[in-house]
């Protein structure tokens, strides 16, 4: 399919220049709306939902939803959806995109934001090309999600009836446009509060109960048991990570080194393609923290305590390759000159929640490389292929 590559790149550069870290998507939402209108999409077809009112962390705006009515010979075919997310990781704040031949690089020591301004560029280019070329297509929904990077919240809290009941969806995220991602891991996100007892570390350390030591013993136990990092047990595999460890602001010990630490807060995650196994990993962490709390006692025989909470961030999925959405994806990748690479992802995707909502969803890349790092760059050949792929998917019969 023929796409105006210069216009597509100009849009991408335009979107990369707009800051919009996760939870702060209002400005990029306005820029996308303006670009869609300039491409011929009527204002009445563009709206924001109220997903942000249901997201449990502060979020400036809801998901951006666009309705494109069907046209021509395909106007009465079942509705399909194209989606992406419009937030970036916080490391992208202050990015300065710069063209370097067939790449976009960054003039600042930040991440670039190709994840996922590339997806935004693809969807707006799709709308522009459908209008410019007056192409036949079925009814289409465009969905730009908020807060993907901090928990897939936008896709999780979207209402299905707001989307017009699409029969299938195509999601744009990281990597190559030839990647046909039909599955992804599930994950638990967990937190643990460790309660010890404050005491002067120089005068009476024996009266204290060190939350820091409880943390150390728990993590040592987890590591020794093979539950940290890449986890392989029997025929099951997964991963886990311990994230930020913070003290207790306003609590007696605070951040002082001369006080036995009475409180530590820890966050972490467990992942696997097996829905039961990531729960098993989480269970191992819980058991380790509870065991460690009992081991650390003071001179009076009192032990520490822990409060462990876990919730499922998203559920794993794996679609069958004979599903219509997968067949369409494979055919379209081939049609634009790519070699379909059918695979599953080891990270969570908005597609996890769309599949959970009952909409079979395939994910493609759009030229993003080294995402979430200061070395991030965009391959414009892959981005152009992603734009052409979207147009192919939208118009194929």
Secondary structure, DSSP 8 states (H G I E B T S, - for coil): ----HHHHHHHHHHHHTS--BTT--HHHHHHHHHHHHHTT--GGGEEE-SGGGTSSS--SS--EEEEE--BGGGTTS--EEEEEE--B-GGGTT--EEEETTEEEESSSS---HHHHHHHHHHHHHHHHHHHTT--B--EEEEEES-STTTSHHHHH--GGGGT--SEEEEEESB-TTEEEEEE-EEEEEEEEEE-B--BTTT-GGG-B-HHHHHHHHHHHHHHTT-SEEEEETTEEEEEEEEEEE--TTSSSTT-SSB---EEEEEEEEEESSTTHHHHHHHHHHHHHHHHHHH-B-TT--B-EEEEEEEEEE--EE--TTSHHHHHHHHHHHHTT---EEEEESS--HHHHHHHTT--EEEEE-SEESTTSTT-EEEHHHHHHHHHHHHHHHH--
